[in-house]
């Protein structure tokens, strides 16, 4: 029986992460960012105290998947 091969995406997955305004969870987002990066995903991290508009504009500009 032939061994199944893991899925290899054609294009690299890109994700935008940020902590919203007045949200103190930037440490948790940094941990998740590192875990996601370890899987080979490109992460664009904006840091903390970012507005929805900043996150959306960055996602559009960077052609992010999520």
CHARMM internal coordinates of N, CA and C (Angstrom, degrees):
IC EDIT
DIST 1 N 1 CA 1.4447
DIST 1 CA 1 C 1.5302
ANGL 1 N 1 CA 1 C 108.45
DIST 1 C 2 N 1.3213
ANGL 1 CA 1 C 2 N 115.52
DIHE 1 N 1 CA 1 C 2 N 137.10
DIST 2 N 2 CA 1.4626
ANGL 1 C 2 N 2 CA 121.10
DIHE 1 CA 1 C 2 N 2 CA -178.15
DIST 2 CA 2 C 1.5276
ANGL 2 N 2 CA 2 C 110.81
DIHE 1 C 2 N 2 CA 2 C -79.00
DIST 2 C 3 N 1.3325
ANGL 2 CA 2 C 3 N 115.47
DIHE 2 N 2 CA 2 C 3 N 137.16
DIST 3 N 3 CA 1.4656
ANGL 2 C 3 N 3 CA 121.27
DIHE 2 CA 2 C 3 N 3 CA 179.75
DIST 3 CA 3 C 1.5289
ANGL 3 N 3 CA 3 C 110.17
DIHE 2 C 3 N 3 CA 3 C -73.29
DIST 3 C 4 N 1.3174
ANGL 3 CA 3 C 4 N 116.84
DIHE 3 N 3 CA 3 C 4 N 133.73
DIST 4 N 4 CA 1.4679
ANGL 3 C 4 N 4 CA 121.43
DIHE 3 CA 3 C 4 N 4 CA 177.99
DIST 4 CA 4 C 1.5245
ANGL 4 N 4 CA 4 C 109.51
DIHE 3 C 4 N 4 CA 4 C -70.67
DIST 4 C 5 N 1.3300
ANGL 4 CA 4 C 5 N 116.02
DIHE 4 N 4 CA 4 C 5 N 137.32
DIST 5 N 5 CA 1.4586
ANGL 4 C 5 N 5 CA 121.64
DIHE 4 CA 4 C 5 N 5 CA 179.06
DIST 5 CA 5 C 1.5296
ANGL 5 N 5 CA 5 C 109.68
DIHE 4 C 5 N 5 CA 5 C -94.29
DIST 5 C 6 N 1.3365
ANGL 5 CA 5 C 6 N 116.90
DIHE 5 N 5 CA 5 C 6 N 141.47
DIST 6 N 6 CA 1.4701
ANGL 5 C 6 N 6 CA 118.48
DIHE 5 CA 5 C 6 N 6 CA 177.81
DIST 6 CA 6 C 1.5211
ANGL 6 N 6 CA 6 C 110.86
DIHE 5 C 6 N 6 CA 6 C -66.68
DIST 6 C 7 N 1.3089
ANGL 6 CA 6 C 7 N 115.41
DIHE 6 N 6 CA 6 C 7 N 150.24
DIST 7 N 7 CA 1.4610
ANGL 6 C 7 N 7 CA 121.17
DIHE 6 CA 6 C 7 N 7 CA -179.96
DIST 7 CA 7 C 1.5223
ANGL 7 N 7 CA 7 C 109.93
DIHE 6 C 7 N 7 CA 7 C -66.70
DIST 7 C 8 N 1.3089
ANGL 7 CA 7 C 8 N 116.96
DIHE 7 N 7 CA 7 C 8 N 130.82
DIST 8 N 8 CA 1.4561
ANGL 7 C 8 N 8 CA 123.28
DIHE 7 CA 7 C 8 N 8 CA 175.93
DIST 8 CA 8 C 1.5222
ANGL 8 N 8 CA 8 C 108.24
DIHE 7 C 8 N 8 CA 8 C -118.61
DIST 8 C 9 N 1.3418
ANGL 8 CA 8 C 9 N 118.50
DIHE 8 N 8 CA 8 C 9 N 109.23
DIST 9 N 9 CA 1.4596
ANGL 8 C 9 N 9 CA 119.44
DIHE 8 CA 8 C 9 N 9 CA -178.56
DIST 9 CA 9 C 1.5247
ANGL 9 N 9 CA 9 C 111.39
DIHE 8 C 9 N 9 CA 9 C -64.15
DIST 9 C 10 N 1.3264
ANGL 9 CA 9 C 10 N 115.72
DIHE 9 N 9 CA 9 C 10 N 148.18
DIST 10 N 10 CA 1.4607
ANGL 9 C 10 N 10 CA 120.98
DIHE 9 CA 9 C 10 N 10 CA 179.18
DIST 10 CA 10 C 1.5239
ANGL 10 N 10 CA 10 C 109.97
DIHE 9 C 10 N 10 CA 10 C -70.11
DIST 10 C 11 N 1.3251
ANGL 10 CA 10 C 11 N 116.77
DIHE 10 N 10 CA 10 C 11 N -44.06
DIST 11 N 11 CA 1.4596
ANGL 10 C 11 N 11 CA 122.42
DIHE 10 CA 10 C 11 N 11 CA 179.40
DIST 11 CA 11 C 1.5200
ANGL 11 N 11 CA 11 C 109.79
DIHE 10 C 11 N 11 CA 11 C -109.66
DIST 11 C 12 N 1.3203
ANGL 11 CA 11 C 12 N 115.77
DIHE 11 N 11 CA 11 C 12 N 146.93
DIST 12 N 12 CA 1.4524
ANGL 11 C 12 N 12 CA 120.47
DIHE 11 CA 11 C 12 N 12 CA 179.54
DIST 12 CA 12 C 1.5335
ANGL 12 N 12 CA 12 C 110.28
DIHE 11 C 12 N 12 CA 12 C -67.17
DIST 12 C 13 N 1.3241
ANGL 12 CA 12 C 13 N 116.47
DIHE 12 N 12 CA 12 C 13 N 138.55
DIST 13 N 13 CA 1.4564
ANGL 12 C 13 N 13 CA 122.08
DIHE 12 CA 12 C 13 N 13 CA 178.09
DIST 13 CA 13 C 1.5301
ANGL 13 N 13 CA 13 C 107.94
DIHE 12 C 13 N 13 CA 13 C -78.73
DIST 13 C 14 N 1.3384
ANGL 13 CA 13 C 14 N 116.07
DIHE 13 N 13 CA 13 C 14 N 134.85
DIST 14 N 14 CA 1.4670
ANGL 13 C 14 N 14 CA 121.81
DIHE 13 CA 13 C 14 N 14 CA -179.95
DIST 14 CA 14 C 1.5262
ANGL 14 N 14 CA 14 C 108.84
DIHE 13 C 14 N 14 CA 14 C -123.27
DIST 14 C 15 N 1.3366
ANGL 14 CA 14 C 15 N 115.94
DIHE 14 N 14 CA 14 C 15 N 130.63
DIST 15 N 15 CA 1.4585
ANGL 14 C 15 N 15 CA 122.11
DIHE 14 CA 14 C 15 N 15 CA -178.30
DIST 15 CA 15 C 1.5283
ANGL 15 N 15 CA 15 C 109.09
DIHE 14 C 15 N 15 CA 15 C -128.51
DIST 15 C 16 N 1.3237
ANGL 15 CA 15 C 16 N 116.48
DIHE 15 N 15 CA 15 C 16 N 139.74
DIST 16 N 16 CA 1.4645
ANGL 15 C 16 N 16 CA 122.05
DIHE 15 CA 15 C 16 N 16 CA 174.10
DIST 16 CA 16 C 1.5242
ANGL 16 N 16 CA 16 C 108.06
DIHE 15 C 16 N 16 CA 16 C -101.72
DIST 16 C 17 N 1.3336
ANGL 16 CA 16 C 17 N 116.59
DIHE 16 N 16 CA 16 C 17 N 129.17
DIST 17 N 17 CA 1.4629
ANGL 16 C 17 N 17 CA 121.06
DIHE 16 CA 16 C 17 N 17 CA 175.62
DIST 17 CA 17 C 1.5234
ANGL 17 N 17 CA 17 C 109.27
DIHE 16 C 17 N 17 CA 17 C -122.03
DIST 17 C 18 N 1.3159
ANGL 17 CA 17 C 18 N 115.85
DIHE 17 N 17 CA 17 C 18 N 151.33
DIST 18 N 18 CA 1.4619
ANGL 17 C 18 N 18 CA 122.59
DIHE 17 CA 17 C 18 N 18 CA 177.58
DIST 18 CA 18 C 1.5197
ANGL 18 N 18 CA 18 C 108.67
DIHE 17 C 18 N 18 CA 18 C -169.23
DIST 18 C 19 N 1.3158
ANGL 18 CA 18 C 19 N 115.67
DIHE 18 N 18 CA 18 C 19 N 160.18
DIST 19 N 19 CA 1.4627
ANGL 18 C 19 N 19 CA 121.30
DIHE 18 CA 18 C 19 N 19 CA 170.89
DIST 19 CA 19 C 1.5201
ANGL 19 N 19 CA 19 C 106.85
DIHE 18 C 19 N 19 CA 19 C -103.87
DIST 19 C 20 N 1.3149
ANGL 19 CA 19 C 20 N 116.62
DIHE 19 N 19 CA 19 C 20 N 133.31
DIST 20 N 20 CA 1.4626
ANGL 19 C 20 N 20 CA 120.79
DIHE 19 CA 19 C 20 N 20 CA -175.85
DIST 20 CA 20 C 1.5293
ANGL 20 N 20 CA 20 C 111.37
DIHE 19 C 20 N 20 CA 20 C -71.56
DIST 20 C 21 N 1.3176
ANGL 20 CA 20 C 21 N 114.69
DIHE 20 N 20 CA 20 C 21 N 169.40
DIST 21 N 21 CA 1.4629
ANGL 20 C 21 N 21 CA 120.21
DIHE 20 CA 20 C 21 N 21 CA 178.37
DIST 21 CA 21 C 1.5241
ANGL 21 N 21 CA 21 C 110.47
DIHE 20 C 21 N 21 CA 21 C -57.37
DIST 21 C 22 N 1.3032
ANGL 21 CA 21 C 22 N 116.19
DIHE 21 N 21 CA 21 C 22 N 136.91
DIST 22 N 22 CA 1.4713
ANGL 21 C 22 N 22 CA 124.01
DIHE 21 CA 21 C 22 N 22 CA 176.73
DIST 22 CA 22 C 1.5297
ANGL 22 N 22 CA 22 C 112.98
DIHE 21 C 22 N 22 CA 22 C 63.08
DIST 22 C 23 N 1.3319
ANGL 22 CA 22 C 23 N 117.63
DIHE 22 N 22 CA 22 C 23 N 24.36
DIST 23 N 23 CA 1.4638
ANGL 22 C 23 N 23 CA 121.88
DIHE 22 CA 22 C 23 N 23 CA 178.06
DIST 23 CA 23 C 1.5254
ANGL 23 N 23 CA 23 C 107.94
DIHE 22 C 23 N 23 CA 23 C -109.76
DIST 23 C 24 N 1.3119
ANGL 23 CA 23 C 24 N 117.16
DIHE 23 N 23 CA 23 C 24 N 124.36
DIST 24 N 24 CA 1.4541
ANGL 23 C 24 N 24 CA 121.13
DIHE 23 CA 23 C 24 N 24 CA -177.27
DIST 24 CA 24 C 1.5130
ANGL 24 N 24 CA 24 C 114.62
DIHE 23 C 24 N 24 CA 24 C -92.08
DIST 24 C 25 N 1.3350
ANGL 24 CA 24 C 25 N 118.60
DIHE 24 N 24 CA 24 C 25 N 19.66
DIST 25 N 25 CA 1.4601
ANGL 24 C 25 N 25 CA 121.59
DIHE 24 CA 24 C 25 N 25 CA -175.44
DIST 25 CA 25 C 1.5261
ANGL 25 N 25 CA 25 C 113.26
DIHE 24 C 25 N 25 CA 25 C -97.75
DIST 25 C 26 N 1.3272
ANGL 25 CA 25 C 26 N 118.33
DIHE 25 N 25 CA 25 C 26 N 28.37
DIST 26 N 26 CA 1.4545
ANGL 25 C 26 N 26 CA 119.65
DIHE 25 CA 25 C 26 N 26 CA -177.57
DIST 26 CA 26 C 1.5268
ANGL 26 N 26 CA 26 C 112.21
DIHE 25 C 26 N 26 CA 26 C -67.08
DIST 26 C 27 N 1.3410
ANGL 26 CA 26 C 27 N 118.74
DIHE 26 N 26 CA 26 C 27 N -27.89
DIST 27 N 27 CA 1.4651
ANGL 26 C 27 N 27 CA 120.82
DIHE 26 CA 26 C 27 N 27 CA 177.33
DIST 27 CA 27 C 1.5291
ANGL 27 N 27 CA 27 C 110.36
DIHE 26 C 27 N 27 CA 27 C -65.85
DIST 27 C 28 N 1.3259
ANGL 27 CA 27 C 28 N 117.28
DIHE 27 N 27 CA 27 C 28 N -42.31
DIST 28 N 28 CA 1.4678
ANGL 27 C 28 N 28 CA 120.83
DIHE 27 CA 27 C 28 N 28 CA 178.79
DIST 28 CA 28 C 1.5246
ANGL 28 N 28 CA 28 C 110.85
DIHE 27 C 28 N 28 CA 28 C -65.25
DIST 28 C 29 N 1.3296
ANGL 28 CA 28 C 29 N 117.02
DIHE 28 N 28 CA 28 C 29 N -38.26
DIST 29 N 29 CA 1.4632
ANGL 28 C 29 N 29 CA 119.85
DIHE 28 CA 28 C 29 N 29 CA 179.07
DIST 29 CA 29 C 1.5245
ANGL 29 N 29 CA 29 C 110.16
DIHE 28 C 29 N 29 CA 29 C -66.53
DIST 29 C 30 N 1.3336
ANGL 29 CA 29 C 30 N 117.63
DIHE 29 N 29 CA 29 C 30 N -37.27
DIST 30 N 30 CA 1.4661
ANGL 29 C 30 N 30 CA 120.18
DIHE 29 CA 29 C 30 N 30 CA 177.28
DIST 30 CA 30 C 1.5236
ANGL 30 N 30 CA 30 C 111.31
DIHE 29 C 30 N 30 CA 30 C -63.29
DIST 30 C 31 N 1.3210
ANGL 30 CA 30 C 31 N 117.19
DIHE 30 N 30 CA 30 C 31 N -39.01
DIST 31 N 31 CA 1.4687
ANGL 30 C 31 N 31 CA 120.55
DIHE 30 CA 30 C 31 N 31 CA 177.64
DIST 31 CA 31 C 1.5245
ANGL 31 N 31 CA 31 C 110.14
DIHE 30 C 31 N 31 CA 31 C -64.49
DIST 31 C 32 N 1.3358
ANGL 31 CA 31 C 32 N 116.59
DIHE 31 N 31 CA 31 C 32 N -47.40
DIST 32 N 32 CA 1.4700
ANGL 31 C 32 N 32 CA 120.05
DIHE 31 CA 31 C 32 N 32 CA 179.21
DIST 32 CA 32 C 1.5288
ANGL 32 N 32 CA 32 C 111.11
DIHE 31 C 32 N 32 CA 32 C -62.62
DIST 32 C 33 N 1.3225
ANGL 32 CA 32 C 33 N 117.01
DIHE 32 N 32 CA 32 C 33 N -38.38
DIST 33 N 33 CA 1.4689
ANGL 32 C 33 N 33 CA 120.89
DIHE 32 CA 32 C 33 N 33 CA 178.77
DIST 33 CA 33 C 1.5261
ANGL 33 N 33 CA 33 C 110.40
DIHE 32 C 33 N 33 CA 33 C -59.62
DIST 33 C 34 N 1.3159
ANGL 33 CA 33 C 34 N 116.88
DIHE 33 N 33 CA 33 C 34 N -44.61
DIST 34 N 34 CA 1.4711
ANGL 33 C 34 N 34 CA 120.24
DIHE 33 CA 33 C 34 N 34 CA -180.00
DIST 34 CA 34 C 1.5282
ANGL 34 N 34 CA 34 C 111.70
DIHE 33 C 34 N 34 CA 34 C -65.51
DIST 34 C 35 N 1.3298
ANGL 34 CA 34 C 35 N 116.91
DIHE 34 N 34 CA 34 C 35 N -39.74
DIST 35 N 35 CA 1.4676
ANGL 34 C 35 N 35 CA 120.40
DIHE 34 CA 34 C 35 N 35 CA 178.02
DIST 35 CA 35 C 1.5278
ANGL 35 N 35 CA 35 C 110.03
DIHE 34 C 35 N 35 CA 35 C -63.75
DIST 35 C 36 N 1.3289
ANGL 35 CA 35 C 36 N 116.54
DIHE 35 N 35 CA 35 C 36 N -45.37
DIST 36 N 36 CA 1.4671
ANGL 35 C 36 N 36 CA 120.76
DIHE 35 CA 35 C 36 N 36 CA -179.69
DIST 36 CA 36 C 1.5215
ANGL 36 N 36 CA 36 C 110.52
DIHE 35 C 36 N 36 CA 36 C -63.98
DIST 36 C 37 N 1.3409
ANGL 36 CA 36 C 37 N 117.65
DIHE 36 N 36 CA 36 C 37 N -42.93
DIST 37 N 37 CA 1.4633
ANGL 36 C 37 N 37 CA 120.99
DIHE 36 CA 36 C 37 N 37 CA 179.27
DIST 37 CA 37 C 1.5268
ANGL 37 N 37 CA 37 C 111.48
DIHE 36 C 37 N 37 CA 37 C -61.96
DIST 37 C 38 N 1.3148
ANGL 37 CA 37 C 38 N 117.03
DIHE 37 N 37 CA 37 C 38 N -34.68
DIST 38 N 38 CA 1.4633
ANGL 37 C 38 N 38 CA 120.92
DIHE 37 CA 37 C 38 N 38 CA -179.42
DIST 38 CA 38 C 1.5237
ANGL 38 N 38 CA 38 C 112.21
DIHE 37 C 38 N 38 CA 38 C -63.99
DIST 38 C 39 N 1.3374
ANGL 38 CA 38 C 39 N 117.32
DIHE 38 N 38 CA 38 C 39 N -20.48
DIST 39 N 39 CA 1.4643
ANGL 38 C 39 N 39 CA 120.57
DIHE 38 CA 38 C 39 N 39 CA 178.45
DIST 39 CA 39 C 1.5262
ANGL 39 N 39 CA 39 C 112.18
DIHE 38 C 39 N 39 CA 39 C -87.94
DIST 39 C 40 N 1.3423
ANGL 39 CA 39 C 40 N 117.00
DIHE 39 N 39 CA 39 C 40 N -0.74
DIST 40 N 40 CA 1.4539
ANGL 39 C 40 N 40 CA 120.59
DIHE 39 CA 39 C 40 N 40 CA 178.07
DIST 40 CA 40 C 1.5141
ANGL 40 N 40 CA 40 C 115.07
DIHE 39 C 40 N 40 CA 40 C 99.37
DIST 40 C 41 N 1.3168
ANGL 40 CA 40 C 41 N 116.64
DIHE 40 N 40 CA 40 C 41 N 3.65
DIST 41 N 41 CA 1.4641
ANGL 40 C 41 N 41 CA 120.86
DIHE 40 CA 40 C 41 N 41 CA 179.78
DIST 41 CA 41 C 1.5291
ANGL 41 N 41 CA 41 C 108.63
DIHE 40 C 41 N 41 CA 41 C -81.77
DIST 41 C 42 N 1.3322
ANGL 41 CA 41 C 42 N 116.66
DIHE 41 N 41 CA 41 C 42 N 140.23
DIST 42 N 42 CA 1.4607
ANGL 41 C 42 N 42 CA 120.97
DIHE 41 CA 41 C 42 N 42 CA 175.06
DIST 42 CA 42 C 1.5228
ANGL 42 N 42 CA 42 C 108.21
DIHE 41 C 42 N 42 CA 42 C -82.90
DIST 42 C 43 N 1.3347
ANGL 42 CA 42 C 43 N 116.66
DIHE 42 N 42 CA 42 C 43 N 122.87
DIST 43 N 43 CA 1.4595
ANGL 42 C 43 N 43 CA 121.75
DIHE 42 CA 42 C 43 N 43 CA -177.77
DIST 43 CA 43 C 1.5262
ANGL 43 N 43 CA 43 C 109.37
DIHE 42 C 43 N 43 CA 43 C -113.31
DIST 43 C 44 N 1.3220
ANGL 43 CA 43 C 44 N 115.70
DIHE 43 N 43 CA 43 C 44 N 126.70
DIST 44 N 44 CA 1.4547
ANGL 43 C 44 N 44 CA 122.23
DIHE 43 CA 43 C 44 N 44 CA 175.08
DIST 44 CA 44 C 1.5212
ANGL 44 N 44 CA 44 C 105.54
DIHE 43 C 44 N 44 CA 44 C -103.82
DIST 44 C 45 N 1.3292
ANGL 44 CA 44 C 45 N 116.32
DIHE 44 N 44 CA 44 C 45 N 106.40
DIST 45 N 45 CA 1.4650
ANGL 44 C 45 N 45 CA 120.87
DIHE 44 CA 44 C 45 N 45 CA -174.63
DIST 45 CA 45 C 1.5206
ANGL 45 N 45 CA 45 C 109.74
DIHE 44 C 45 N 45 CA 45 C -102.21
DIST 45 C 46 N 1.3203
ANGL 45 CA 45 C 46 N 116.89
DIHE 45 N 45 CA 45 C 46 N 123.75
DIST 46 N 46 CA 1.4600
ANGL 45 C 46 N 46 CA 122.17
DIHE 45 CA 45 C 46 N 46 CA -177.70
DIST 46 CA 46 C 1.5237
ANGL 46 N 46 CA 46 C 113.46
DIHE 45 C 46 N 46 CA 46 C -92.38
DIST 46 C 47 N 1.3167
ANGL 46 CA 46 C 47 N 117.54
DIHE 46 N 46 CA 46 C 47 N -9.39
DIST 47 N 47 CA 1.4577
ANGL 46 C 47 N 47 CA 119.80
DIHE 46 CA 46 C 47 N 47 CA -178.56
DIST 47 CA 47 C 1.5169
ANGL 47 N 47 CA 47 C 111.82
DIHE 46 C 47 N 47 CA 47 C 91.19
DIST 47 C 48 N 1.3446
ANGL 47 CA 47 C 48 N 115.68
DIHE 47 N 47 CA 47 C 48 N -154.36
DIST 48 N 48 CA 1.4664
ANGL 47 C 48 N 48 CA 119.31
DIHE 47 CA 47 C 48 N 48 CA -176.46
DIST 48 CA 48 C 1.5259
ANGL 48 N 48 CA 48 C 111.32
DIHE 47 C 48 N 48 CA 48 C -110.88
DIST 48 C 49 N 1.3231
ANGL 48 CA 48 C 49 N 114.62
DIHE 48 N 48 CA 48 C 49 N 168.24
DIST 49 N 49 CA 1.4738
ANGL 48 C 49 N 49 CA 123.54
DIHE 48 CA 48 C 49 N 49 CA -177.58
DIST 49 CA 49 C 1.5246
ANGL 49 N 49 CA 49 C 112.11
DIHE 48 C 49 N 49 CA 49 C 58.07
DIST 49 C 50 N 1.3190
ANGL 49 CA 49 C 50 N 116.92
DIHE 49 N 49 CA 49 C 50 N 49.50
DIST 50 N 50 CA 1.4658
ANGL 49 C 50 N 50 CA 122.15
DIHE 49 CA 49 C 50 N 50 CA 179.07
DIST 50 CA 50 C 1.5186
ANGL 50 N 50 CA 50 C 109.68
DIHE 49 C 50 N 50 CA 50 C -107.94
DIST 50 C 51 N 1.3051
ANGL 50 CA 50 C 51 N 115.77
DIHE 50 N 50 CA 50 C 51 N 139.76
DIST 51 N 51 CA 1.4635
ANGL 50 C 51 N 51 CA 120.75
DIHE 50 CA 50 C 51 N 51 CA 179.68
DIST 51 CA 51 C 1.5251
ANGL 51 N 51 CA 51 C 110.43
DIHE 50 C 51 N 51 CA 51 C -81.66
DIST 51 C 52 N 1.3161
ANGL 51 CA 51 C 52 N 115.48
DIHE 51 N 51 CA 51 C 52 N 163.24
DIST 52 N 52 CA 1.4653
ANGL 51 C 52 N 52 CA 121.06
DIHE 51 CA 51 C 52 N 52 CA 176.72
DIST 52 CA 52 C 1.5244
ANGL 52 N 52 CA 52 C 109.62
DIHE 51 C 52 N 52 CA 52 C -58.70
DIST 52 C 53 N 1.3209
ANGL 52 CA 52 C 53 N 116.46
DIHE 52 N 52 CA 52 C 53 N -41.51
DIST 53 N 53 CA 1.4644
ANGL 52 C 53 N 53 CA 120.72
DIHE 52 CA 52 C 53 N 53 CA -179.26
DIST 53 CA 53 C 1.5304
ANGL 53 N 53 CA 53 C 111.53
DIHE 52 C 53 N 53 CA 53 C -59.98
DIST 53 C 54 N 1.3406
ANGL 53 CA 53 C 54 N 117.76
DIHE 53 N 53 CA 53 C 54 N -41.99
DIST 54 N 54 CA 1.4651
ANGL 53 C 54 N 54 CA 121.01
DIHE 53 CA 53 C 54 N 54 CA 178.35
DIST 54 CA 54 C 1.5285
ANGL 54 N 54 CA 54 C 111.40
DIHE 53 C 54 N 54 CA 54 C -63.21
DIST 54 C 55 N 1.3305
ANGL 54 CA 54 C 55 N 116.07
DIHE 54 N 54 CA 54 C 55 N -43.51
DIST 55 N 55 CA 1.4647
ANGL 54 C 55 N 55 CA 120.21
DIHE 54 CA 54 C 55 N 55 CA -178.93
DIST 55 CA 55 C 1.5259
ANGL 55 N 55 CA 55 C 110.51
DIHE 54 C 55 N 55 CA 55 C -65.26
DIST 55 C 56 N 1.3261
ANGL 55 CA 55 C 56 N 117.40
DIHE 55 N 55 CA 55 C 56 N -46.10
DIST 56 N 56 CA 1.4665
ANGL 55 C 56 N 56 CA 121.39
DIHE 55 CA 55 C 56 N 56 CA -179.28
DIST 56 CA 56 C 1.5233
ANGL 56 N 56 CA 56 C 110.71
DIHE 55 C 56 N 56 CA 56 C -64.37
DIST 56 C 57 N 1.3265
ANGL 56 CA 56 C 57 N 117.39
DIHE 56 N 56 CA 56 C 57 N -45.57
DIST 57 N 57 CA 1.4646
ANGL 56 C 57 N 57 CA 120.08
DIHE 56 CA 56 C 57 N 57 CA 179.74
DIST 57 CA 57 C 1.5233
ANGL 57 N 57 CA 57 C 111.80
DIHE 56 C 57 N 57 CA 57 C -61.62
DIST 57 C 58 N 1.3244
ANGL 57 CA 57 C 58 N 117.18
DIHE 57 N 57 CA 57 C 58 N -40.08
DIST 58 N 58 CA 1.4617
ANGL 57 C 58 N 58 CA 120.60
DIHE 57 CA 57 C 58 N 58 CA 177.91
DIST 58 CA 58 C 1.5197
ANGL 58 N 58 CA 58 C 110.84
DIHE 57 C 58 N 58 CA 58 C -66.13
DIST 58 C 59 N 1.3286
ANGL 58 CA 58 C 59 N 117.23
DIHE 58 N 58 CA 58 C 59 N -42.84
DIST 59 N 59 CA 1.4682
ANGL 58 C 59 N 59 CA 120.48
DIHE 58 CA 58 C 59 N 59 CA 179.10
DIST 59 CA 59 C 1.5235
ANGL 59 N 59 CA 59 C 111.00
DIHE 58 C 59 N 59 CA 59 C -59.95
DIST 59 C 60 N 1.3242
ANGL 59 CA 59 C 60 N 117.07
DIHE 59 N 59 CA 59 C 60 N -40.83
DIST 60 N 60 CA 1.4679
ANGL 59 C 60 N 60 CA 120.66
DIHE 59 CA 59 C 60 N 60 CA 178.60
DIST 60 CA 60 C 1.5216
ANGL 60 N 60 CA 60 C 110.37
DIHE 59 C 60 N 60 CA 60 C -68.74
DIST 60 C 61 N 1.3271
ANGL 60 CA 60 C 61 N 116.38
DIHE 60 N 60 CA 60 C 61 N -47.07
DIST 61 N 61 CA 1.4602
ANGL 60 C 61 N 61 CA 121.36
DIHE 60 CA 60 C 61 N 61 CA -177.78
DIST 61 CA 61 C 1.5274
ANGL 61 N 61 CA 61 C 111.83
DIHE 60 C 61 N 61 CA 61 C -62.41
DIST 61 C 62 N 1.3240
ANGL 61 CA 61 C 62 N 116.97
DIHE 61 N 61 CA 61 C 62 N -39.51
DIST 62 N 62 CA 1.4631
ANGL 61 C 62 N 62 CA 121.67
DIHE 61 CA 61 C 62 N 62 CA -177.19
DIST 62 CA 62 C 1.5260
ANGL 62 N 62 CA 62 C 112.95
DIHE 61 C 62 N 62 CA 62 C -89.32
DIST 62 C 63 N 1.3291
ANGL 62 CA 62 C 63 N 117.49
DIHE 62 N 62 CA 62 C 63 N 0.31
DIST 63 N 63 CA 1.4665
ANGL 62 C 63 N 63 CA 122.64
DIHE 62 CA 62 C 63 N 63 CA -178.59
DIST 63 CA 63 C 1.5304
ANGL 63 N 63 CA 63 C 110.93
DIHE 62 C 63 N 63 CA 63 C 54.12
DIST 63 C 64 N 1.3334
ANGL 63 CA 63 C 64 N 114.83
DIHE 63 N 63 CA 63 C 64 N 47.52
DIST 64 N 64 CA 1.4643
ANGL 63 C 64 N 64 CA 121.02
DIHE 63 CA 63 C 64 N 64 CA -177.00
DIST 64 CA 64 C 1.5238
ANGL 64 N 64 CA 64 C 111.32
DIHE 63 C 64 N 64 CA 64 C -75.44
DIST 64 C 65 N 1.3348
ANGL 64 CA 64 C 65 N 115.57
DIHE 64 N 64 CA 64 C 65 N 153.40
DIST 65 N 65 CA 1.4614
ANGL 64 C 65 N 65 CA 122.02
DIHE 64 CA 64 C 65 N 65 CA 176.70
DIST 65 CA 65 C 1.5222
ANGL 65 N 65 CA 65 C 111.71
DIHE 64 C 65 N 65 CA 65 C -85.35
DIST 65 C 66 N 1.3264
ANGL 65 CA 65 C 66 N 116.43
DIHE 65 N 65 CA 65 C 66 N -27.66
DIST 66 N 66 CA 1.4733
ANGL 65 C 66 N 66 CA 120.61
DIHE 65 CA 65 C 66 N 66 CA -178.91
DIST 66 CA 66 C 1.5042
ANGL 66 N 66 CA 66 C 110.38
DIHE 65 C 66 N 66 CA 66 C -153.43
END
COOR INIT
IC SEED 1 N 1 CA 1 C
IC BUILD
